[in-house]
């Protein structure tokens, strides 16, 4: 379907949508429908308060009727709203208006990566990496914040008209099991599911890494790695077949790109980069290892017709992705320069020979041959001195030691030494780095030092129970761990200030540098007696008998209690405190005396209001004669006299 046809279809369905034209929560005006998905419909809207165009994602009524789903939807939306990253579609607000549950989100004017692939087929490696890297940056921010996307696919990668790349739909897929659905849309979704998602239902950052590897394959080749007529067939291939090398579909594609896809889509999650940050590092290393020709090679699957004109704005492809990039001249390639010089030197032109005796032509021929041989020898010597005796260190990151040795041998290089180092991002037994580094110019038959990963450095959490807090924190640092959050709890057996437990527990293995939470004892719990209203000496004695210390606040307050009695205590009576804790007592300076207003002759309602505003409680005495009366004939404390604030005044009604 053409872009125009899709637009007309969208306009037609928009006109039939009952939500278009409405205002949600008295703030968000729904202007047009953009897309319909399995969970929600997305509209273009306007924030009428801020005059800002935004996207409104409104849950389908069938899902909005499920209270547990709505609760998860709101919880996830709040979590994602905390992600502040330029490549993440921001969530501004969440709300409910009648039966509509919605999100107010950043509006990205442009298209999706699916639109790009539909129109372009396959992308040049440079364009694919230009899209992949900001996607991984967004996912990396989410992974480090504790979120997993779970539904990475080209439909969720938005490309703005200005070329900015943003990832949408963070955290909203946790509540829906799309695998059980058998629609065509789900067939597209299962194409990006990691084997452990299918087999075990688990989802950690590595499932997003797998999906990104599949998306990269699709950008490089124009097609999905696993094809099938049903979701079940695609799921089976995810479980039992590796993602093929992109170069099998795109001959001549750089093997570094094959390795990047293979690393990201390894069926064993332990072999994959542990999160998007690690994969982003691999992607940047891959870009650095590729030359301009490799990055800008046009795949045969690319659909070039009608897409070479950057001014054709009927295309959904943003202008930033349609501008052709010229190939830069590789002025640093000394072998090419030497070869060109050689060809220029070897094209000799000899002037026509004058008529000579018969033997002169042979002498001239011998002279020319000697000159050519001399030039060949000099040119070859120059080439050998400048380039022929040199080669480049091949990229070996993530190769096993055996694979690295083989690659170096093929490049005419030797292994000088093998070092080992811990790594949180590179799998155990694979190469972390080389010396000289990949791409460095090195003499043929020279040697290279390999650094091989021993995997993440792990240490055991030491036994800290009963240790004073300061000592426990020091032991954690000595073990290669970091003291984490400290919480406090009562303990019958652990002295105050000493460690009750750790999380994780003693003996658990953790990566070096991990934070360990500590629970510290507040001491043996005791019941705090209530001493309000008691004399100071009696209150002090009761608290000390309970194992508590006593201090008296320097200031006194007015209260219902007599002067010198305890008016308040902290902590309050009836609560818990640790043995040896201090209870602060505040003494009373007696009740505050207030002048009583005269309300005799007033109506009952007016009298009660006047007395209550003065700070008194009011009681009514109607008797038999006052059952139907409404006038105050008498009050228990005469007007103009002093009475304790908060005390009760009785009014007699007749």
C-alpha positions in Angstrom: 0.0 0.0 0.0 1.4 3.4 -1.0 2.0 6.2 1.6 -0.9 8.1 0.1 -3.2 5.1 0.4 -2.2 4.5 3.9 -2.8 8.1 4.8 -6.3 8.0 3.2 -7.1 4.8 5.1 -6.0 6.4 8.3 -8.1 9.5 7.7 -11.1 7.3 6.9 -10.8 5.3 10.1 -10.1 8.4 12.1 -13.4 9.9 11.0 -15.2 6.8 12.4 -13.3 6.8 15.8 -15.6 8.1 18.6 -12.7 9.3 20.7 -11.5 11.8 18.0 -12.6 15.3 19.0 -13.1 14.5 22.7 -11.0 16.0 25.5 -9.6 13.6 28.1 -9.5 14.8 31.7 -10.5 18.3 30.6 -7.0 18.7 29.2 -6.0 16.5 26.3 -7.8 17.0 23.1 -7.8 14.0 20.8 -7.1 15.2 17.2 -6.4 12.2 15.0 -5.8 8.5 15.2 -2.2 7.4 14.4 -2.1 3.7 14.9 -3.9 0.7 16.4 -2.0 -2.0 18.3 -2.8 -5.1 20.3 -3.0 -3.2 23.6 -3.9 0.3 22.8 -4.7 2.9 20.1 -2.4 5.8 19.6 -3.7 9.3 18.8 -2.2 12.6 18.0 -3.4 15.1 20.6 -3.0 18.5 22.1 -2.3 19.5 25.7 -4.6 22.4 26.0 -2.9 23.8 29.1 0.6 23.8 27.7 -0.4 24.1 24.0 1.9 21.1 23.2 1.3 18.5 20.6 1.7 15.0 22.1 0.8 11.4 21.5 -2.1 9.8 23.5 -2.0 6.0 24.0 -5.4 4.8 25.1 -5.9 1.3 26.3 -8.4 -0.9 24.5 -11.7 -1.1 26.5 -11.3 -4.9 26.9 -8.0 -4.5 28.7 -9.1 -1.4 30.6 -11.9 -3.5 32.2 -9.2 -5.7 33.8 -8.3 -4.0 37.1 -5.1 -6.0 37.6 -3.9 -5.1 34.1 -4.7 -1.4 34.6 -2.8 -1.4 37.9 0.3 -2.9 36.2 -0.1 -0.5 33.3 0.0 2.5 35.7 2.8 1.1 37.7 5.0 0.5 34.6 4.1 3.9 33.2 5.3 5.6 36.4 8.5 3.7 36.3 9.2 4.5 32.6 8.4 8.2 33.3 11.6 8.3 35.4 13.7 7.4 32.4 15.2 10.7 31.2 17.1 9.8 28.0 17.1 11.6 24.6 16.5 8.4 22.8 13.5 7.3 24.9 10.0 8.4 24.1 9.1 10.4 27.2 5.9 9.7 29.3 4.4 13.0 30.4 1.3 12.0 32.2 -1.1 9.1 33.0 -4.8 9.3 33.8 -8.2 7.8 33.6 -11.3 9.5 32.1 -14.4 7.3 32.5 -13.6 4.0 30.7 -10.5 5.5 29.0 -7.1 4.7 30.6 -4.4 6.7 28.8 -0.8 7.8 28.7 0.2 11.2 27.5 3.5 10.8 25.7 6.1 12.7 23.6 4.9 13.0 19.9 7.6 12.0 17.4 6.8 13.4 13.9 8.3 10.9 11.4 8.1 7.2 10.8 9.0 3.8 12.3 11.9 1.6 11.4 9.4 -0.7 9.9 8.4 2.0 7.5 12.0 2.5 6.6 12.6 -1.2 5.9 9.3 -1.4 3.9 10.5 1.3 1.6 14.2 0.7 1.6 14.4 -3.1 1.8 17.9 -3.4 3.3 20.1 -0.6 4.6 23.8 0.2 4.2 25.8 -0.9 7.2 26.5 2.7 8.2 22.8 3.5 8.3 22.0 0.3 10.2 24.6 1.2 12.8 23.4 4.8 12.9 20.0 3.5 13.9 21.2 0.6 16.2 23.5 2.7 18.4 20.9 5.2 19.7 18.5 2.3 20.2 21.1 0.5 22.3 21.8 3.7 24.2 18.1 4.0 25.1 17.9 0.3 26.1 21.1 0.6 28.1 19.7 3.5 30.2 16.6 1.3 30.8 18.7 -1.7 31.7 20.8 0.2 34.2 17.6 1.6 35.7 16.2 -2.0 36.2 13.8 -2.1 33.3 13.6 -4.6 30.4 11.7 -3.6 27.2 10.6 -7.2 26.3 9.2 -6.2 22.9 12.0 -4.7 20.8 11.0 -4.7 17.1 11.2 -2.2 14.2 7.7 -1.0 15.0 8.9 0.4 18.3 11.8 2.3 16.9 10.7 5.8 15.9 12.7 8.0 13.5 11.9 11.7 13.5 11.9 13.9 10.5 15.1 15.4 11.9 16.7 12.0 12.0 16.6 11.5 15.7 16.0 7.9 16.8 13.7 7.1 19.8 12.5 3.8 21.4 8.9 3.6 22.3 6.6 1.3 24.4 9.0 0.8 27.4 7.6 -1.4 30.1 4.1 -1.8 28.7 4.4 -5.3 27.3 5.0 -7.0 30.7 1.2 -7.4 31.3 0.3 -9.0 28.0 1.2 -12.5 26.8 1.3 -12.0 23.0 2.8 -15.4 22.3 -0.5 -17.2 22.7 -2.2 -15.1 20.0 -2.0 -16.4 16.5 -2.6 -13.2 14.4 -0.3 -12.0 11.8 0.8 -9.1 14.0 2.0 -11.6 16.6 4.0 -13.5 14.0 5.9 -10.3 13.6 6.4 -10.1 17.4 7.6 -13.7 17.8 10.3 -13.0 15.3 12.2 -11.1 17.9 11.7 -13.3 21.0 14.8 -14.8 22.7 14.8 -18.6 23.2 14.6 -18.2 27.0 11.5 -16.1 26.7 9.9 -18.9 24.7 11.1 -21.8 26.7 11.2 -20.5 30.3 9.2 -17.3 30.2 12.1 -15.4 31.7 13.1 -11.9 30.6 16.3 -10.0 31.6 18.2 -7.4 29.7 19.7 -10.1 27.4 16.3 -10.7 25.7 16.5 -7.1 24.5 20.1 -7.8 23.3 18.8 -10.8 21.3 15.9 -8.7 19.8 18.4 -6.0 18.7 20.5 -8.6 17.0 17.5 -9.7 15.0 16.6 -6.1 14.2 20.2 -5.5 13.0 20.1 -8.6 10.8 16.8 -7.3 9.3 18.3 -3.9 8.6 21.4 -5.4 6.9 19.5 -8.0 4.8 15.9 -6.6 4.4 14.4 -9.8 5.8 13.9 -11.7 9.1 16.3 -14.5 10.0 13.6 -17.0 10.8 10.6 -17.4 8.4 7.5 -19.6 8.9 3.9 -19.8 8.0 2.8 -19.9 11.7 4.1 -18.5 15.0 4.9 -22.1 16.1 7.3 -22.6 13.2 9.1 -19.3 13.9 9.3 -20.2 17.7 10.8 -23.6 16.8 13.5 -22.0 14.8 14.4 -19.6 17.6 14.9 -22.6 19.9 16.8 -24.9 17.5 18.5 -22.8 14.8 21.1 -20.1 15.1 20.5 -16.8 13.3 22.3 -17.1 10.0 25.2 -14.8 9.1 23.9 -11.7 7.3 26.7 -12.2 4.7 24.9 -15.4 3.5 22.1 -13.1 2.2 24.4 -10.1 1.4 27.6 -11.4 -0.3 30.6 -9.3 0.6 29.2 -8.0 3.8 32.0 -7.5 6.4 32.6 -10.4 8.6 32.7 -8.1 11.6 29.0 -7.5 11.1 28.4 -11.2 11.0 30.2 -11.5 14.3 28.2 -8.6 15.9 24.9 -10.3 14.9 26.1 -13.7 16.0 27.2 -12.3 19.4 23.9 -10.6 20.0 21.7 -13.5 18.9 23.5 -16.4 20.6 20.9 -18.9 21.7 22.7 -19.3 25.0 22.1 -16.1 26.9 25.3 -16.6 28.9 27.3 -16.0 25.7 25.4 -12.7 24.8 26.5 -9.3 26.1 24.8 -8.9 29.5 22.9 -5.8 28.6 22.5 -3.1 25.9 25.5 -1.1 27.2 27.8 -4.0 26.5 26.3 -4.5 23.1 26.7 -0.8 22.3 30.4 -1.1 23.0 30.6 -4.0 20.6 28.7 -2.1 17.9 31.1 0.9 18.2 34.1 -1.4 18.0 32.6 -3.0 14.9 32.1 0.4 13.3 35.7 1.4 14.1 37.0 -1.8 12.4 35.2 -1.2 9.2 36.4 1.0 6.3 34.3 3.5 4.4 33.6 1.1 1.5 32.4 -1.6 3.9 30.2 0.9 5.8 28.6 2.4 2.6 28.3 -0.8 0.6 24.8 -0.9 -0.9 23.2 -4.4 -0.3 21.5 -6.0 -3.4 18.2 -6.2 -1.4 18.1 -2.3 -1.2 15.0 -0.9 -3.0 16.6 2.1 -4.7 13.9 3.1 -7.2 12.2 6.3 -6.4 14.2 6.7 -3.1 17.3 8.4 -4.3 15.7 11.8 -4.4 16.0 13.5 -1.0 13.4 16.1 -2.0 10.7 13.5 -2.6 8.8 14.2 0.7 6.0 11.7 -0.2 8.3 9.1 1.2 8.1 8.1 4.8 11.9 8.0 5.0 13.2 11.1 6.9 15.4 13.4 4.9 18.3 12.6 7.3 18.3 9.0 5.9 17.9 9.8 2.2 20.9 12.1 1.8 23.6 10.1 0.0 27.0 10.0 1.6 30.0 10.3 -0.6 32.8 7.9 -0.1 35.8 9.6 1.5 39.2 9.2 -0.2 41.3 6.9 1.9 44.5 8.9 1.9 46.0 6.8 4.7 46.0 3.6 2.6 49.7 3.5 1.8 49.5 0.3 -0.2 47.0 1.8 -2.5 49.2 4.9 -2.9 52.3 2.9 -3.6 50.4 0.8 -6.2 49.2 3.9 -7.9 52.7 5.3 -8.0 53.9 2.0 -9.4 51.4 2.1 -12.2 52.2 5.7 -13.0 55.9 4.9 -13.1 55.6 1.8 -15.2 53.8 3.7 -18.1 56.8 4.7 -20.0 56.6 6.5 -23.4 59.7 6.2 -25.7 60.1 8.6 -28.6 60.3 7.2 -32.1 63.9 6.1 -32.8 65.7 7.8 -35.7 67.0 5.7 -38.5 70.1 3.9 -37.3 72.2 1.1 -38.5 70.6 -2.4 -38.1 72.0 -3.1 -34.7 70.9 0.1 -33.0 67.2 -1.0 -32.5 68.3 -4.0 -30.5 70.5 -1.8 -28.3 67.5 0.5 -27.7 65.3 -2.4 -26.9 67.7 -3.7 -24.3 68.0 -0.2 -22.8 64.2 0.0 -22.5 63.9 -3.4 -20.9 66.6 -2.5 -18.4 64.9 0.7 -17.5 61.6 -1.1 -17.0 63.2 -3.7 -14.8 64.9 -1.0 -12.8 61.6 0.8 -12.2 59.9 -2.4 -11.3 62.6 -3.2 -8.8 62.7 0.3 -7.3 58.9 0.4 -7.2 58.6 -3.0 -5.6 61.3 -2.1 -3.1 59.5 1.1 -2.1 56.2 -0.8 -1.8 57.8 -3.4 0.4 59.6 -0.9 2.6 56.4 1.2 3.1 53.7 -1.4 3.1 54.7 -4.8 2.0 56.3 -5.8 5.2 53.4 -4.5 7.3 50.0 -5.9 8.1 47.1 -4.9 10.4 46.1 -6.6 13.7 42.7 -8.3 13.0 39.8 -7.6 15.4 39.7 -10.4 17.9 37.2 -9.2 20.5 34.9 -11.9 21.9 37.0 -14.6 20.1 38.1 -17.6 22.0 41.9 -17.9 22.6 42.0 -20.7 20.0 40.1 -18.7 17.4 42.3 -15.7 18.1 45.5 -17.7 17.6 44.1 -19.0 14.3 43.2 -15.6 13.0 46.6 -14.2 13.9 48.3 -17.1 12.2 46.2 -16.4 9.1 47.3 -12.8 9.2 51.0 -13.9 9.5 51.3 -12.9 13.1 52.3 -14.8 16.3 51.0 -14.8 19.9 53.6 -13.2 22.2 51.9 -13.6 25.5 48.4 -14.4 26.9 47.3 -12.4 29.9 44.1 -12.8 31.9 41.8 -10.2 33.4 38.4 -10.0 35.0 35.6 -8.5 32.9 31.9 -7.8 33.6 31.1 -7.5 29.9 33.2 -10.1 28.0 32.4 -13.8 28.4 34.9 -16.0 30.2 37.6 -17.5 27.9 37.2 -14.8 25.1 39.5 -12.0 24.1 39.1 -8.6 25.9 41.8 -6.7 24.1 45.0 -7.1 22.1 48.4 -5.3 22.3 48.8 -3.7 19.7 45.1 -3.0 19.4 42.8 -4.1 16.5 43.6 -2.3 13.3 47.1 -1.2 14.4 49.8 -1.4 11.7 52.4 -4.0 12.6 55.2 -5.8 10.8 54.5 -9.2 9.3 55.5 -12.1 11.5 55.5 -9.8 14.6 53.8 -10.9 17.8 50.6 -9.8 19.6 49.7 -10.0 23.3 46.2 -11.3 24.0 44.2 -10.4 27.1 41.6 -13.1 27.8 38.6 -12.7 30.1 38.2 -14.7 33.3 34.6 -13.5 33.5 33.3 -11.3 36.2 35.3 -11.1 39.3 33.2 -12.8 42.0 33.7 -12.7 45.8 31.9 -14.2 48.7 30.0 -12.1 51.1 31.8 -12.4 54.5 30.0 -13.4 57.7 29.3 -10.2 59.5 26.6 -11.1 62.1 27.4 -9.6 65.5 30.1 -7.3 64.0 29.9 -3.5 64.9 28.7 -1.5 61.9 32.0 0.3 61.2 33.9 -3.0 61.4 31.5 -4.7 59.1 31.7 -2.0 56.5 35.5 -2.2 56.6 35.4 -6.0 56.1 33.1 -5.6 53.1 35.5 -3.2 51.4 38.4 -5.5 52.2 36.6 -8.3 50.5 36.1 -6.2 47.3 32.4 -5.3 48.0 30.7 -2.0 48.9 28.6 -1.3 52.0 25.0 -0.7 50.9 21.9 0.6 52.5 21.7 0.3 56.3 18.4 -0.5 57.9 17.7 -1.0 61.6 15.7 -3.5 63.6 15.2 -4.7 67.1 17.1 -7.8 68.2 17.0 -9.8 71.4 20.5 -11.3 70.9 22.5 -8.8 68.9 23.9 -5.8 70.7 22.8 -2.3 69.6 24.9 -1.1 66.7 26.0 -4.5 65.5 25.0 -6.3 62.3 22.0 -8.7 62.5 22.1 -9.9 58.8 23.2 -9.0 55.3 21.4 -9.1 52.0 22.6 -11.3 50.2 23.5 -13.6 53.0 27.0 -14.6 54.1 28.7 -17.0 51.6 26.8 -15.8 48.6 28.9 -15.0 45.6 28.6 -11.5 44.1 30.4 -9.5 41.4 33.2 -7.5 42.9 32.1 -4.0 43.7 28.5 -5.0 44.4 26.6 -3.3 47.2 25.6 -5.4 50.3 22.7 -4.2 52.4 23.1 -4.4 56.2 20.5 -4.8 58.9 21.8 -3.3 62.2 20.5 -3.9 65.6 18.6 -1.2 67.5 19.0 -3.4 70.7 16.6 -5.4 72.7 13.0 -4.1 72.3 11.2 -2.8 75.4 7.6 -1.5 75.9 7.5 2.2 76.5 5.2 2.9 79.5 2.7 5.8 79.2 3.7 8.4 81.9 1.6 11.4 80.8 -0.2 12.9 83.8 2.3 11.6 86.3 4.6 13.7 88.4 8.1 13.9 87.1 9.7 11.7 89.8 7.2 9.0 89.3 7.5 9.1 85.5 11.3 9.0 85.7 11.2 6.0 88.0 8.8 4.1 85.7 10.9 4.7 82.6 14.2 3.7 84.3 12.6 0.5 85.6 11.8 -0.3 82.0 15.4 0.1 81.0 15.1 3.5 79.4 16.9 6.8 80.0 15.0 10.0 80.7 15.6 13.6 79.7 13.3 16.6 80.3 12.6 19.1 77.6 13.6 22.7 78.5 10.3 24.2 77.6 6.9 23.5 79.2 3.5 23.6 77.5 -0.1 24.3 78.6 -2.1 21.1 78.9 -5.1 19.6 80.7 -2.6 18.3 83.4 -1.6 20.2 86.5 1.5 22.2 86.5 4.6 20.0 86.9 3.0 16.9 85.6 4.1 15.2 82.4 2.1 16.7 79.5 3.8 14.7 76.6 6.5 12.1 75.9 8.6 11.0 73.0 8.4 8.2 72.0 4.8 7.9 73.0 3.6 5.4 75.6 2.6 2.0 74.3 5.2 1.9 71.6 8.6 0.1 71.3 12.1 1.4 72.0 15.5 -0.2 72.3 16.8 -0.9 75.7 18.9 2.1 76.8 17.0 4.6 74.4 16.2 8.0 75.8 12.6 9.2 76.4 12.0 12.9 76.3 9.4 14.3 78.8 7.6 17.6 78.4 6.1 19.0 81.6 2.9 20.9 81.9 2.6 24.5 83.0 -1.0 23.9 83.7 -4.0 24.6 81.6 -4.3 27.8 79.7 -6.9 30.1 81.3 -9.4 31.8 79.0 -12.1 34.4 79.7 -15.5 32.8 79.4 -17.9 34.7 77.0 -21.4 35.7 78.4 -24.0 33.8 76.3 -27.1 34.1 78.6 -30.0 35.2 76.5 -28.5 33.9 73.3 -30.0 31.2 71.2 -28.6 27.7 71.8 -26.9 27.6 68.4 -25.3 31.0 68.8 -24.2 30.2 72.4 -22.6 26.9 71.4 -20.7 28.6 68.5 -19.4 31.4 70.7 -18.2 29.1 73.4 -16.5 26.7 71.0 -14.7 29.5 69.2 -13.3 30.6 72.6 -11.9 27.1 73.1 -14.5 25.5 75.3 -16.5 22.3 75.1 -20.3 22.8 75.5 -22.8 20.6 77.3 -26.6 21.3 77.3 -28.9 21.1 80.3 -32.5 21.3 79.1 -34.4 19.6 82.0 -38.2 19.2 81.5 -38.9 22.8 81.1 -36.3 23.3 78.4 -37.3 20.5 76.1 -38.9 22.9 73.7 -36.9 26.0 74.6 -34.2 27.7 72.5 -32.8 30.4 74.8 -29.8 30.1 77.3 -31.0 31.1 80.7 -27.8 30.2 82.7 -24.2 29.0 82.2 -22.0 27.0 84.6 -19.2 29.6 84.6 -20.3 33.2 84.5 -19.4 35.4 81.6 -16.2 37.3 82.3 -14.7 34.7 84.6 -11.5 32.6 83.8 -11.7 28.9 83.0 -9.1 26.4 81.6 -9.1 26.3 77.9 -10.7 23.1 76.7 -12.8 22.7 79.8 -16.5 22.1 79.6 -19.2 24.9 80.0 -22.7 23.7 80.7 -25.6 25.9 79.4 -29.1 25.7 80.9 -31.9 26.1 78.4 -35.5 27.2 79.1 
